[in-house]
C-alpha cells in the first residue's frame, strides 16, 4: 500500500482516486488489513466503489484495444472464463 500523502487532498475526486488506488494496491498484494484501512479512510464508500468500477472498466477496455481486440469481445470472454481465470 502506498504511503498516505502528508497533506490532505482538497479535491474530493482526487481523494476518491487515491483511496481507490490504495485499495487496489492492497488487494493485489493480498493485504486485507491494508485494504480495510484504505476502504474506511473515506466515508464515501459507494463513491469509491463506483470509481473502482470505472477504473476497472477502463483498464479492461484499454487492455483489449492494446491487444487489437474489440472491447465487447473482451467483456464476453471475461464472463465466459469466470473468476478463476481472471488476471
Z-matrix of the N, CA and C atoms (Angstrom, degrees):
N
C 1 1.441
C 2 1.514 1 108.42
N 3 1.308 2 116.25 1 141.05
C 4 1.455 3 118.96 2 -178.63
C 5 1.524 4 110.46 3 -71.14
N 6 1.306 5 115.10 4 158.29
C 7 1.459 6 121.05 5 178.39
C 8 1.515 7 107.50 6 -74.03
N 9 1.341 8 117.84 7 130.01
C 10 1.466 9 119.40 8 179.15
C 11 1.512 10 111.05 9 -57.74
N 12 1.307 11 115.78 10 145.40
C 13 1.460 12 120.08 11 179.05
C 14 1.524 13 109.24 12 -67.02
N 15 1.312 14 116.20 13 146.45
C 16 1.463 15 121.45 14 -177.98
C 17 1.522 16 111.83 15 -71.01
N 18 1.320 17 117.10 16 -42.20
C 19 1.453 18 119.19 17 -178.92
C 20 1.526 19 109.56 18 -96.54
N 21 1.334 20 117.05 19 145.01
C 22 1.462 21 119.17 20 -179.98
C 23 1.525 22 111.16 21 -64.29
N 24 1.305 23 115.97 22 145.77
C 25 1.457 24 121.13 23 178.23
C 26 1.517 25 107.49 24 -84.68
N 27 1.325 26 116.75 25 123.22
C 28 1.457 27 121.55 26 -175.94
C 29 1.527 28 112.47 27 -76.13
N 30 1.307 29 117.08 28 -40.29
C 31 1.455 30 121.96 29 -175.88
C 32 1.526 31 109.40 30 -79.25
N 33 1.348 32 118.08 31 120.59
C 34 1.466 33 119.36 32 -178.42
C 35 1.529 34 113.15 33 -60.67
N 36 1.330 35 117.74 34 -31.85
C 37 1.458 36 120.03 35 177.93
C 38 1.522 37 109.97 36 -66.73
N 39 1.316 38 117.11 37 -41.60
C 40 1.467 39 121.19 38 176.55
C 41 1.523 40 110.53 39 -62.69
N 42 1.324 41 116.92 40 -40.48
C 43 1.469 42 121.09 41 178.57
C 44 1.528 43 110.12 42 -60.94
N 45 1.330 44 116.47 43 -45.78
C 46 1.467 45 120.60 44 178.06
C 47 1.520 46 110.61 45 -61.50
N 48 1.323 47 116.27 46 -42.26
C 49 1.461 48 121.30 47 -179.66
C 50 1.524 49 110.68 48 -61.56
N 51 1.324 50 117.12 49 -45.46
C 52 1.465 51 120.92 50 178.85
C 53 1.529 52 111.06 51 -63.69
N 54 1.326 53 116.49 52 -41.28
C 55 1.469 54 120.60 53 177.57
C 56 1.517 55 110.26 54 -62.24
N 57 1.339 56 116.71 55 -45.45
C 58 1.465 57 120.78 56 -180.00
C 59 1.525 58 111.10 57 -61.39
N 60 1.323 59 116.93 58 -42.16
C 61 1.466 60 120.32 59 178.28
C 62 1.528 61 111.47 60 -64.30
N 63 1.318 62 116.61 61 -43.40
C 64 1.468 63 119.87 62 178.95
C 65 1.520 64 110.97 63 -61.91
N 66 1.345 65 116.82 64 -41.97
C 67 1.464 66 120.66 65 178.84
C 68 1.522 67 110.86 66 -64.09
N 69 1.324 68 116.77 67 -44.62
C 70 1.467 69 120.60 68 -178.97
C 71 1.530 70 111.05 69 -64.38
N 72 1.310 71 116.43 70 -42.48
C 73 1.468 72 120.23 71 -179.37
C 74 1.529 73 110.55 72 -64.45
N 75 1.322 74 116.59 73 -43.21
C 76 1.467 75 120.45 74 179.44
C 77 1.526 76 110.52 75 -66.02
N 78 1.326 77 117.18 76 -41.70
C 79 1.467 78 120.51 77 -179.85
C 80 1.519 79 110.95 78 -63.80
N 81 1.322 80 117.86 79 -43.38
C 82 1.460 81 121.74 80 179.73
C 83 1.520 82 111.26 81 -61.97
N 84 1.338 83 116.29 82 -34.01
C 85 1.463 84 121.10 83 179.87
C 86 1.533 85 112.16 84 -83.36
N 87 1.343 86 117.03 85 -4.96
C 88 1.457 87 120.37 86 -177.95
C 89 1.519 88 112.91 87 74.74
N 90 1.313 89 116.56 88 21.14
C 91 1.463 90 122.97 89 -177.09
C 92 1.531 91 109.12 90 -92.77
N 93 1.326 92 116.49 91 86.68
C 94 1.466 93 121.33 92 -175.76
C 95 1.522 94 111.30 93 -64.27
N 96 1.326 95 118.15 94 -43.17
C 97 1.457 96 119.35 95 -179.26
C 98 1.532 97 111.10 96 -66.00
N 99 1.323 98 117.18 97 -36.85
C 100 1.459 99 120.61 98 175.72
C 101 1.518 100 111.79 99 -66.49
N 102 1.345 101 116.16 100 -37.48
C 103 1.465 102 120.80 101 177.64
C 104 1.516 103 110.31 102 -64.57
N 105 1.339 104 116.63 103 -44.81
C 106 1.467 105 120.24 104 179.26
C 107 1.524 106 111.27 105 -64.01
N 108 1.324 107 117.06 106 -41.88
C 109 1.465 108 120.37 107 178.60
C 110 1.524 109 110.81 108 -60.74
N 111 1.329 110 116.59 109 -44.01
C 112 1.468 111 120.43 110 179.25
C 113 1.525 112 110.49 111 -66.34
N 114 1.317 113 116.23 112 -40.35
C 115 1.472 114 120.89 113 -178.22
C 116 1.521 115 110.98 114 -60.43
N 117 1.322 116 116.88 115 -43.94
C 118 1.460 117 120.37 116 -176.12
C 119 1.524 118 113.54 117 -86.38
N 120 1.328 119 116.96 118 -0.61
C 121 1.461 120 120.06 119 177.25
C 122 1.534 121 109.81 120 -67.41
N 123 1.322 122 117.27 121 -27.37
C 124 1.463 123 121.91 122 178.48
C 125 1.520 124 108.48 123 -112.47
N 126 1.300 125 116.19 124 135.35
C 127 1.462 126 120.51 125 177.04
C 128 1.516 127 112.50 126 -81.17
N 129 1.309 128 117.77 127 3.84
C 130 1.465 129 122.34 128 -175.24
C 131 1.528 130 109.64 129 -108.97
N 132 1.324 131 116.09 130 63.35
C 133 1.462 132 121.04 131 -172.59
C 134 1.527 133 112.90 132 -61.00
N 135 1.328 134 117.97 133 -39.02
C 136 1.464 135 120.03 134 179.64
C 137 1.526 136 111.11 135 -65.99
N 138 1.328 137 116.48 136 -38.25
C 139 1.464 138 120.45 137 178.23
C 140 1.524 139 110.95 138 -65.73
N 141 1.330 140 116.30 139 -40.54
C 142 1.472 141 120.32 140 178.63
C 143 1.524 142 109.53 141 -65.51
N 144 1.337 143 117.30 142 -42.68
C 145 1.469 144 120.61 143 179.05
C 146 1.529 145 110.68 144 -61.16
N 147 1.328 146 117.27 145 -41.79
C 148 1.465 147 120.34 146 178.92
C 149 1.520 148 110.70 147 -64.64
N 150 1.329 149 117.26 148 -43.80
C 151 1.457 150 120.93 149 179.50
C 152 1.525 151 111.19 150 -63.09
N 153 1.342 152 117.56 151 -41.74
C 154 1.463 153 120.49 152 176.96
C 155 1.528 154 110.89 153 -60.81
N 156 1.326 155 116.45 154 -39.75
C 157 1.469 156 120.09 155 177.73
C 158 1.524 157 110.85 156 -63.83
N 159 1.336 158 116.25 157 -42.21
C 160 1.462 159 119.78 158 177.25
C 161 1.529 160 110.46 159 -61.29
N 162 1.325 161 116.33 160 -45.10
C 163 1.462 162 120.53 161 -178.70
C 164 1.523 163 111.11 162 -62.68
N 165 1.324 164 117.31 163 -43.04
C 166 1.459 165 120.74 164 178.70
C 167 1.524 166 110.53 165 -62.01
N 168 1.322 167 116.89 166 -42.79
C 169 1.460 168 120.49 167 178.40
C 170 1.517 169 112.47 168 -60.78
N 171 1.331 170 116.32 169 -42.34
C 172 1.465 171 120.51 170 178.34
C 173 1.530 172 110.11 171 -63.53
N 174 1.324 173 116.73 172 -44.41
C 175 1.468 174 119.84 173 -179.81
C 176 1.528 175 111.50 174 -63.65
N 177 1.318 176 117.38 175 -42.31
C 178 1.468 177 120.81 176 179.25
C 179 1.519 178 110.54 177 -62.74
N 180 1.322 179 117.10 178 -47.57
C 181 1.461 180 119.71 179 -177.52
C 182 1.526 181 112.15 180 -71.28
N 183 1.316 182 118.29 181 -37.17
C 184 1.467 183 120.05 182 176.40
C 185 1.524 184 110.81 183 -64.99
N 186 1.330 185 116.60 184 -39.20
C 187 1.459 186 120.43 185 176.31
C 188 1.515 187 111.69 186 -62.14
N 189 1.332 188 116.22 187 -39.36
C 190 1.465 189 120.46 188 178.34
C 191 1.525 190 110.33 189 -63.38
N 192 1.316 191 116.22 190 -48.77
C 193 1.463 192 120.76 191 -178.60
C 194 1.523 193 110.52 192 -61.50
N 195 1.321 194 117.33 193 -41.50
C 196 1.465 195 119.02 194 -178.91
C 197 1.529 196 111.94 195 -67.13
N 198 1.323 197 116.68 196 -24.45
C 199 1.472 198 120.67 197 176.18
C 200 1.525 199 112.09 198 -89.98
N 201 1.334 200 116.86 199 -3.04
C 202 1.458 201 120.91 200 179.95
C 203 1.519 202 113.02 201 77.98
N 204 1.327 203 116.64 202 25.08
C 205 1.460 204 121.85 203 -179.21
C 206 1.526 205 108.14 204 -111.72
N 207 1.325 206 116.52 205 143.01
C 208 1.462 207 119.80 206 177.79
C 209 1.530 208 108.92 207 -67.75
N 210 1.346 209 118.04 208 134.90
C 211 1.467 210 120.36 209 -178.56
C 212 1.529 211 114.12 210 -54.35
N 213 1.326 212 117.99 211 -37.12
C 214 1.469 213 119.83 212 179.47
C 215 1.523 214 111.08 213 -61.01
N 216 1.321 215 116.56 214 -35.86
C 217 1.464 216 120.18 215 178.38
C 218 1.529 217 111.48 216 -67.26
N 219 1.326 218 116.35 217 -35.79
C 220 1.466 219 120.09 218 -179.89
C 221 1.524 220 110.60 219 -70.12
N 222 1.333 221 117.31 220 -40.95
C 223 1.465 222 119.44 221 177.31
C 224 1.534 223 109.90 222 -58.76
N 225 1.318 224 116.26 223 -45.81
C 226 1.474 225 121.53 224 179.76
C 227 1.538 226 110.19 225 -62.87
N 228 1.317 227 116.37 226 -43.36
C 229 1.465 228 121.52 227 179.64
C 230 1.533 229 111.18 228 -61.38
N 231 1.326 230 116.63 229 -43.28
C 232 1.463 231 120.64 230 178.90
C 233 1.530 232 111.08 231 -62.87
N 234 1.332 233 116.25 232 -42.35
C 235 1.467 234 119.43 233 178.73
C 236 1.533 235 111.13 234 -65.11
N 237 1.335 236 116.27 235 -40.29
C 238 1.474 237 120.32 236 -178.80
C 239 1.527 238 111.30 237 -67.81
N 240 1.325 239 117.24 238 -41.90
C 241 1.467 240 121.06 239 -177.09
C 242 1.522 241 112.34 240 -73.56
N 243 1.310 242 117.28 241 -34.94
C 244 1.454 243 121.19 242 178.39
C 245 1.516 244 113.68 243 83.37
N 246 1.308 245 113.53 244 179.58
C 247 1.459 246 121.16 245 -172.69
C 248 1.530 247 112.84 246 -68.74
N 249 1.321 248 118.05 247 -28.68
C 250 1.464 249 119.89 248 -177.96
C 251 1.523 250 112.45 249 -64.93
N 252 1.330 251 117.29 250 -29.36
C 253 1.465 252 121.14 251 -179.23
C 254 1.515 253 113.37 252 -99.58
N 255 1.324 254 117.08 253 4.46
C 256 1.463 255 120.03 254 -177.71
C 257 1.522 256 110.15 255 -74.84
N 258 1.326 257 115.44 256 132.50
C 259 1.452 258 120.23 257 174.61
C 260 1.482 259 112.41 258 86.82
